[in-house]
């Protein structure tokens, strides 16, 4: 089997994003086909962004973390993998969460990382569900506290009635 055939086949079946990022030039030098299906960008569009790829695509609140992630690659050992989650603007202008795993692909003559190999999966749905779960837990805790304070207040009689004039809580001391 020819190597390009194998790479083409891998590119077809890998569900996530595969990329090579040049740490020195601060630009993507490779992205697989999933880039267009996942984020709505074609590889040549990303290549045209050059060193502006991160400032243009990464959410402003996540940009410093992404820069620190790349800077932290300078002390990474061969074979070590670093992870990061961040938001990326897709081709339609919407924000999507990505979870990326990066490792050193190439080092310069001094042994410093030059290029990283990364894979990324979209995790927008998971992040949204986790946020909804946190909000639900906070609402539940606030509700529990409110009901506890009602039940433990010094009054002899407490009634809570809903909008339909139904008793939702009755407490007698």
N, C-alpha and C positions, 0 to 999 in steps of 0.2 A: 504494500500500500504506500502510495506517495505521501510525503509529509504534508503537502498542501491539501491533499484530499482529507487527511486526518484532521487538520486544523479546520477545514471547511465544515466537516461533519460535526466536530465539537462545537463550532460556532452555531450550528443549526439546532443542537439539542440542549445546550446549556441554557437553563431558564433565566438566569440572572445576567447581570452586566459583568463583563470581563474587560479590564482596561490596564494600560500601562501608563504611568504618570512619571514625567521627568521632573525630578525635584529641583534641578538646577535651572531649567528653562521655565519651570512652573506651568507645564501644559501637558495635556493628554497627547500621547504619541500613538496610541492604539485604543480602539473601543470596538467590541464585537457588535454584531447585528442587533442584539437586544437593546442597544442604546436607542434605536429608532422606535422599536415596539414598546419599550418600557417608558421612555421619557419623551418620545416624539422628536428627537434630534437625529439628524444623519451624521455619521462620523466626520464628513467634511465640514459640516457646520461647527462641530466642536473643535476641529482642527483650526478652523478660521478664527476662533476666539483666542487662540494662542495662550499667552500668559494671563489673559483676562477670564479664562474658563471658570475659575473658582469665584472671583468677585461677581461675575454675571449670573452664574447658575446656583450658587449656594446661598441659602437664606442669610441675611445680614446678622441675625442673632447666632448663627452657627459658624460663621466665617472664621472667627478667632479660634474656635475649637478645632476647625479643620486645619488652620495654619499651624497650630500647636501640634496637631497629629503629624503633619508632614515634618515639622521641625524635630519631633521626637524620633523620627525614623533614623536620625544620625547616630543614635546609640543602639540601634536594633541589631541583634545577632542574626547571622544567616540562619534561615529556617524558622525564625521567630515570626509570629503573626500578631499584628495589632488590629484592634477593632475600633470602630467609631460609628455613631449614628448622627445623621444630619439631614436637613431638608434641602431639596433641590427643586428649582423651578423647572417644570416640564415645558414642552413646546407650546402648550396651550396657556401657559402662565400660572398654572396651579402648582401648589407646593406638595411635594411627595417626600416621604421619609425613606431614606436608604440606610441599610446596615451594611457596612463595608469591612472587609478583611484584607489587610495589606501586608506584604512582605517585600524584602529587598530582592530585586531581580538582577540589578547590575550595580557594581561599585566602580568608582573612578580609580585613577592610579594611586591615590593616597589611601584607598580602602573605604572612603566615605560612600554611602549610598547615593547612587546617581538616578536610578529608576526603580520604581516600585511596580509590582504586579498586584492587582487587586481584583476582587470579585465583590459584587454588591447585589443585594436583594432588596426589593421594595417591601417595606414593612409599615406602610401608611395605615393599613387597616388595624394591625396590632397596636400601633401607637395610639390610634383613636380609641380603640376599645379599652386600653389601659387608662387613658385619660377619663373616659366615661366611668370606668370602675372607681377611680380615685374620687371623682365628683360624687358618685353615688354613696361611697363610704363616708365622705364628708357630710353629705346631706343626712345620711342615716345617723351619724354621730350627733349632728345638730338637733335632729328630731328627738333622739333619745334623751338628750340633755334637756330639751324643752319639756318633754313629757315628765321627766324625772322632777324637774323644778315645779311643775304643776302639781304632781302627786305629793311632793314633799313640802308644799307651801303651808303656812300656818293657818290657812282658812279651813273652816269646818266643812265646807261644801264647795265642790268645783264641778261645773258642767261645761262641756265643749260641744257646740252645735255646728254642723256643717252648713253649707249654703242651701241645702234642701230642708233645713230645719230638722235634721235627724241628729239624735244624740250620738256623738262619736266618743265621748269620754264622760264618765260620771264618777265622782270620788266623794265618799262621805267619811268623816273622821268620827 
